[in-house]
Amino acid sequence: MSIIPHSFLFRHSIALPELTEIPHKRGRLLNLPESALLPNLSLEKKSDQWGKLKLAWNKEGLGIGIKVDQKQHPTTATEYFQIWIDTRDTKTIHRANRYCHLFEFHPVGKAGKQQKPVCSQLPINRAQSDAPTCDLSEIKLWSKVNSAGYELDAWLPASVLYGFDPAAYPQLGFYYAISDSELGKQFMTVGQEFPYGQDPSLWATIRLGD
């Protein structure tokens, strides 16, 4: 039995669909199609993947959709997912730089009866330099909670992603981790045995413009 996770043996590169009509001005923010669904890169059983993530882009920014199901208890503010984005997709560095971003999303907030979704920008541990602090009000959010879990759409405009320039740099480094108080944690590729939260060389590549 190998002590190295199988997903660590691969360099993952995923082409994203370009959707010029997102974000929508009415109705659901993104409602991304199945063509935007990220494959299971952790090589775990499909039945163990209780979270599904979709990504799409256009020249104005990046759209992210997540669906978590299989829950038996209510969704609370303790549920969240994090995404790491490197707008230069530099695989030769092991410490984040100013092109590397970390965002955290909660489908429901801690306060208020409406329990709206929230987003925050976080510093990356041991980074050589931090990405510029963005204006979080420019990030658009939508969420829906049901008895089995939740869905959340997030639109990250180019203004909050330092260095986002699909024409000049059509590849991004990307990683995600989902945390649920009931279901546990789900990782894009490798898990907590590797420093995915601070090492951009461990992030997958997403391609824009293929």
Salt bridges, closest charged atoms under 4 A:
GLU34 OE2 - LYS54 NZ 3.03
GLU79 OE2 - LYS71 NZ 3.69
ASP89 OD1 - LYS91 NZ 2.13
GLU104 OE2 - HIS106 NE2 2.82
GLU151 OE1 - ARG28 NH1 3.15
ASP153 OD2 - ARG28 NE 2.84
ASP180 OD1 - LYS71 NZ 3.10
GLU182 OE1 - LYS71 NZ 3.40
ASP199 OD2 - HIS94 ND1 3.04
ASP210 OD2 - ARG207 NE 2.29
